[in-house]
Amino acid sequence: MKNKTKVQEYFTAFVMLLPYIISFFMFFAYPLAKAFIISFQEFSFLGDIPPKFVGLLNYKEALTNKMFLDSIVNTFYYSILVVPTQLIIALILAVIVNDKVKFKDFFRTTYYLPTVTSPVAVSIIFLFLYKTDGLVNQILSHIGITPRNWFNEPSFVMPAIVSVAVWGSVGFYMVTFLSGLSTIPDQLYEAAEVEGAGEFTKLIKITIPLLKPMIFFNTVVSFISTLQMFDLSYIIGGSDGGPMGKAMTMVVMIYRTAFKEFNMGVASAMAFIVFGIIFILTLVQRKFFGEEMSY
């Protein structure tokens, strides 16, 4: 009887999990395996030409494609600017709104709102703000700075995109830091105050060390997010990557190769190269922050 009950429990659990299992294999496992196979084939959705196995030729073509290599450089440049900026701002905002300030719930909501705003809508708003006669240039002209065509100048297009990305994502990381701050006992800060520690000392000696797991989590999520950046780059720079290709990211390049050049084999190879980059960086970050970290 006991064995029969266990079998019924397992069967019930399996039936309950079946929708997830089916969706996992249909929308993740199968497409992933198919893309991996295609990365070794000459493959196109156009015409009736059957796929042809070409071995590592697609990977060689991807790694010798100047535009793809430039997109890797652009993406890392974007990541290096975005990740520390948004995490520092998010930590400062989290510390401020976690303190006993008036209307802190209002400020928390206000800072988080851009996170739930559509990236397409955000991009369109900033396209108007950064126009030659837009609000940003009007403000800069009043303090003696020459107006720029931000999204059409090679030197300024990526920093302008970075400002849009930071504005749109800093709220998410602020909320994550807030969850970590809520676990730090108030007694530690009170003891530090008795010892004469100031706000900066408490931040350096208590807050940041105890937030180390959360900083690791946010850093990894932020790096992965920036390396996968598509929407802002595509809307602002298009599939050609904006002026001189300076807004071209790795994912936009994959999209361009697959759906503009219709070279699915090389696009799949590029996708797995990007996966390898993200995987290695995640391991490096984990090593940097320490193996002892747990959640």
N, C-alpha and C positions, 0 to 999 in steps of 0.2 A: 504493500500500500504506500509505504514511504517513497519507494523508487518511482511509483506511478505518479505521485504528487510532484516529485522533482521534475519528471519528464514534462508534465503539464505546465509547470512553472517556466521551464526552458522554452517550451513551445510558445507559450504566451509572450515571453520576452522577445523571441524571434519574430513573431507576428507583429509586435509593436514596433520593432526596429526595422522591419522589412521596407517600409517607405523610404527611410533614410539610406538603407543599404542599396536599394535600387537606384535612388537619385545619386548616391556617391559614385557608383560604377558607371552610370549613364553620363553624368555631367562632370566627373573629375577623372576617375581612373581610366576609363576608355579613351577619352580625348587626349589625356596625357600620354598613354601608351601609343596611340595613333600618331601623335605629333612626333614622338621619339622615332618611330619607324620612318615617318616622312622625312625627318632630318637626314636620313641616309639615302633618300630617293630624289630623282628628278621628277617633280610632281607639280601638276597644275590642274586647277578646276576647269580650265578652258579646254574645249575639244575632247576628243575620244582617245587621246594618246594614253596608253597604260603607263603606270609608274615604272621607273627604271632605277635599279639599284646602282648607286654611284659611290658607295663607301663614304670616306671622309672628305670627299670633294666639296660638299656644301659647307662644311666647317672651314676648310681651307679658303673657299671663296669669301665666307663671312669675315674671317680674320685678316684677309687682304683687301677688304672693301674699305676704301679711305673714308667714305661717308659714315660707315658703321663705327670705325675706329674714332672718328671725330665725335660721333654721338656718345661714345663711352666717355670721352674726355669731358664733353659738355655736361653729361649726367653727373659725373663725379664733382665737377665744378659746382653744379647746382646743389648737390648733396652737402658738400663742404660748407657752402654758404647757409643752407637752410637748417641743417640739423642742430648745430650749436646755437644758432640765433633763436630758433623757436623753442628749444629746451631751456635756454637761459631766461627768455622772456616768460615762458610758461611757469618756471619755478618761482620767479619773482612775483608774478601775478598770484600764484597759489599761496605763497607766504603772506601776501597782502590781504587777500580775501579770506584767508584762514584766521586772521587776527580778529580782534574784537573791534571792527569798524562798522559804522552805520551803513545801512542798506547793502550789506555784503551779499545777500541773496540776489539783489538786483544786479550787482556787479558780476556775480558768478554767471547769471543768465546772459547778461550782455556780452561777456567775453566768450561764452560758449556758442552764441547764436551763429557766428560765421561758419562754425564747423558743420552745422546742419543745413547750410545754404548750398544750393547747387553750384558746383564748380563752374558750370557753363554760365550761370547768372553772374557769379563773381567775376569771371573773365570779361564778360561784356561790360560790366560796371567799370572795371579798371581800364578797359580799352578806351572808354570815354574820359576817364580821369587822367590818363597818360597821353592824350592827344596833344598835338602841338599847341592848340588853344584851349586845352583842358584845365581843370582846376589846379592840378599839381604845378603845371608850368606858370599859371597865373600867380600862384603863391610864390614860386621861386623868382619870378620876374620882379616882384615887389621887394625882394631882398638882394637884388643885383645879380642873380644867377641866370645865365643865358638859357632860354627854353630849349628843350630837346624833344626830338621825335622818338621817345623812349623805345617803342616796340619796333622801330624801323632802323635803328642804329646798332651795328654789330657789337659795339662795346657796352651798350646799355640794356639790350634786350633781355639777357639772362638775369642781371641784377633786378630789373623791373619785375620779371616773372617770380624771382625769389621773394620780393616784397609781397606779391599777391599770395604766394603759397604760405608764407609765415602768417599773414593776416587771417587766412582761411583755416589754418590748422592748429594755431596755438591754443585754442580753447580746449581741444581734446586732451592735449598733454597737461594743461592746467588741471583739469578734472582728475586725471590720473595721479598727478602729484598730490592733489587734495586728499585722495583716498589714502595715500601713504602718510601724509601729515597727520591724519586722524588717528593713526596707530602709535604715534610718538607720545609717551606719557608726559603730561604737563609738569609732573614733579621734576623732570630733568631740567626743564627751563627755569623752574622756580629755584632749584639748587644752584644753577648757573648764575642767576641773578643775585643770590645771596653772596656768591663768590665775587661779584662785581663784574660779571661778563656783560658786554654790550650786545646789541642786536646782531652786529656783524659776526662777533665771536660765536654767538649761539648758532648762527647759520652755518659757520664753517666747522665748528666742533661737535655740534649735535645734529642739526637738521640734515646736512648733506651726507654724513656717514651713515645715518640711520635710513636715509632714502636711497642708499646704494642699489638695492634690488630694483626699486622703481626707476631709478636713473638708467640702469641696464635695460630694463624692459622698454622704456621710452626711446632709448637710443637705438635699439634693434628695430623696433617698429618704425621709427622715423627714417632710419637708413633704408629699410625695405621699401617704405612708401615713396621715398624720393627716387630710389633706383627704378621704381615702376611708374614714375610720373608720365602721364600721357595727356590728360585732358587740357591742362593749362597750356602745355607746349603746342598741342595740335590746334587749339582754338586761336591762340595768339600768333603762332608761327606757321600754321598749316603743315601739310605733309612734306613741304620742301624745307622746313626748319627755320623759316624766317630769314632775316638778312644774313647772307653768307653762311647759312646753315647753323648759326650760333644758338638757335633755340631747339635744335634737333636733339631729342633724347633717344635712348636705346629702344624704348617701347614704340615710339613714333616711327623709328626706322624699321622695326619689325613689321608694323602695320603697313608702312609704305611698300616694303618689299613683298609682302603677302598680297595686298589688295590693290596696289597701284601698278606694281611690276608683275604681279601674278606668279611670283617665284616662291611657292610654298615650301620647297625643300630648304632653300637658303634661309627663309624666314624662320622655319622651325629650328634650324641649327643656331641661328642668332638667339632665339628664345632660350635654348638650353645653355648657351654661353652665358646669358644674363642670369639664368638660374644658378650656374656654377659660381659666378661672381658674388651673388647674394649669399649663397651658402658659405663660401669661404670667408666673407666679411663677417657673417654671423658668428662663425667659429672664432675668428680673431677677436671680436668684441667680447665674446664669452671668456676667452683666455685673459683678456685685458682686465675685465672686471672681477675675475676670480672664479675658480671652479666651485667654490663653496656656496655660491648663490643658489637659493632655493625659493620657491613660491608657496 
